[in-house]
Amino acid sequence: MNSLEELQKPIADVLEEYKQQFEETLRSDNPLLQQAVNHLLQKKGKLVRPTLVFLSARLFGSVNQSVYDVALALELLHTASLVHDDVVDESDRRRGQASVNALLTNQIAVLVGDFLLSRALHHAAQTGDVKVVDVVANLGQTLADGELLQLANLDDEKLDEASYYMVVRKKTSSLFAVAAQLGVIASGGSEEEAERMRRFGHLVGTCFQLKDDIFDYDTKTDVGKPAGNDMKEGEIDDLVAFTIDHEGIEYAYWAMNEFRMMADGLIDESRDPAIVESLHSLVSFMAERKY
């Protein structure tokens, strides 16, 4: 069971309900805003983070409306960060289609991102749990901090491994960690169980980012080049060649597999076998995915 669709089967009914609630929360009577929202809804992504929320909830409890609100809050916050990132990076593509800023304008994209952020905070508040609101609010701060760190590192000619992992933790792993943690909390799990899954989510998110970065540099993949808007074609070719010559890709695969093994070791094998298997498959998917 390595495909995303296969591992999502134990929560297929929950994901369908989630999709309906996600579309409902984005409805607006503002035509310009609805145009942007409809565009975003055409490509919803792989639903990896909501999947992690629901699997974590099912591992230690049951899916209730608070779990749905957590999943909605995190995906809305993630989507808002992507819309804002595209403005910052001056990107014109997102998930195989035009970015919101390319379709409309930078000004509109920023306001759309603000709308998504406000809806995220609304759903966090709907849980009625101050801890959930606090964690989501802190996550928004962490994501912004990670983006700023990455921008600062662009001018650093001596970027080290510790700095790289700091950006990964803030920009990517933090969202996966919170998804797993709050899935447990919203379903009624204990603080100890939530902390264990937070660490699991962090490791899963790190695998996810490492695989993304491998795609950027590994010439055996369909991508094979880093996406740097401010780099010339020759500079990109030189960077790829340097990475390959210094066995950077092999090292990244080794590191990813280390994180993968640690993540597998944190799954509570005494729980529902179907959910346990899906969580192991989610870890495998992160490391073995082809896209």
Phi, psi and omega in degrees: 000083182247346178280150181298320181297322180293314184288342179275353184303318180297343180237024184300318180294322180293318180295325177296315177296320178300315180301319179295317180293326179296316178294321181296318184290343182264359181291140182215151176268006175270113186302320182292318178294318180294327176299314179295318180297314179301323178296316179296323183289344178295330180230095185273357183081191186268357181059035181294316183291314173300324177301317179295320177301310186288323177294320178295320178296316181290335181293323185241359182194219180226162180274117175241185183295329178297324177294318176300317181296323176298312180299319179293315181301316183288321180289325177293318177296317178299315181296320177300318180294324178293317179297316179292321179300322180295327175291313181299315184276354184057040180277143179250001180228143175209122179055041174081008177219174181300140174290164181298320180293329177283322180292319183243251177216166176299319181298315180294319180299318178299316181291324175297317177299320178296321178298314179298319179298318180295323177292325177298313180293326176301313182289328174298318179293329181297339178290340182072013183246114181300325180297318179299314179299317181296316181295318180294317179298316178295327178296318177302319177296318181295317180298317179295320178299319179296320178296319179294321176298318180296318178297320179295325182287344180301329182264004182265111182282350182238046179296124182257176184296322180298320179293321177300311182291333176295317177295317179300316181298317184282318186277330188234302187297327182300321181291319177293320180298314180292324178301313180290318181297308184286335173301318179291312182299315182292337180271357178100010178288168182279165177298322179296317178294321179296320180293320178298317180286332175298316178295321176300312180299322178300316181292320178298316179296324178294318175301318180302313182290320177300319180293321175301316181290328174296318177304321183294330188248337185281114182290350177280346179269175181287343183270285170074002177213138179293144181270087180244108184296333184260013181249142177279160184304317180295322178295320179297315179300318179296319181294317178298314180298318179298316181298317180293315182298329182260019175057033180294325181291317178299320180294321179296320177297317179298314181297317180300318180292329175296313178296323179298315180295321178295321178296314178302323182289345181269352181284129180285104185289349182277356184271188181311118184303323181294319179289319177301314180297320179295322178294318176298320180292328177295319177298315179297319180300316181301322184274335188248357185300152182255004182210000000 
